[in-house]
Amino acid sequence: MSSDPWGKNVLVEFDEGIAWVTLNRPEKRNAMSPDLNSEMLLTLDALETDERCGVIVLTGAGEAFSAGMDLREYFRATDDGPQAKRMQVYRTAATWQWRRLLTYFKPTIAMVNGWCFGGAFTPMAACDIAIAADEATFGVSEVNWGIIPGGNVSKVLSVIMNYRKALYYIMSGETFDGKKAAELGVVTESVPKAQLRERTRAVAQSLLKKNPTAVRQAKIAFKYVDEMSWDESAEYLSAKSDQLRVVDPEKGRAEGMKKFLDDKEYRPGLGEYKRDK
Ligand code: COA
């Protein structure tokens, strides 16, 4: 019997360094239930040290990326239960959807294949890159049925969206498609659905060719400086750069400089640094 934590609400497929992680409740439009959230948390933990995984692509089975939090199992079933149990269920969701993904050890790409509603904005935005199908439908739909974008969705929108646009969509609950999501900066780009997997795979493969330690330090540094003062940020980035020189087993900085300054075989502005890997 497999000891992998995925297999029911979450599927994982390995493909040349990419781990395709699929939210797998297509009959419920991949609404995120407590069981799915627990499975995702364990899956992310396992993939962090799994050598078959260099990049994660998070997507959804069937027509949806995810219809958000499961209204029946996540909300109604826990609403009147013990507070401690509710908090545990909330914490598990928030941990994988935001905390774990935000500073994940490996690059993460959200591939938004279809419906993306409410709580689904959180893991989508926590991924480093998001690529949507033009035909996908996004909605901060909560106001339509008498609630607010909770979890941490309003906070997520304050990070990824322009102030005026975020308020408009929070207050109107209007939906928008993948093209609009790209225009709004909610996703990195959108492509026709027929090309979505191929394009996502190409982006993932290009990340796999980079120095993984440099990619990791760059993304984590970017995410942390957001809430720092200018002085704190400058000090932190300087320390982070020094740290990179120590923790990078490829010694990419020294190699890159040698190739540019001494060997004259590489110009950073004109092409990819050729690694020996
Ligand atoms: N929570 C719980 N169940 C959900 C769900 C959610 N967020 N979203 C969909 N489902 C369930 C439906 O209840 C239905 O279950 P059933 O077959 O037992 O009746 C099943 O998934 C299919 O949903 P359905 O509405 O029939 O599919 P659709 O393709 O016609 O529409 C959506 C898809 C996503 C547009 C629609 O399901 C929807 O609006 N969902 C709610 C989205 C939302 O506001 N999410 C915010 C939550 S924070």
Residues whose N, C-alpha, C, O or C-beta is under 5 A from the ligand:
A	BS01	COA	E27 K28 R29 A31 A67 G68 M69 D70 L71 R72 W115 F117 G118 G119 S141
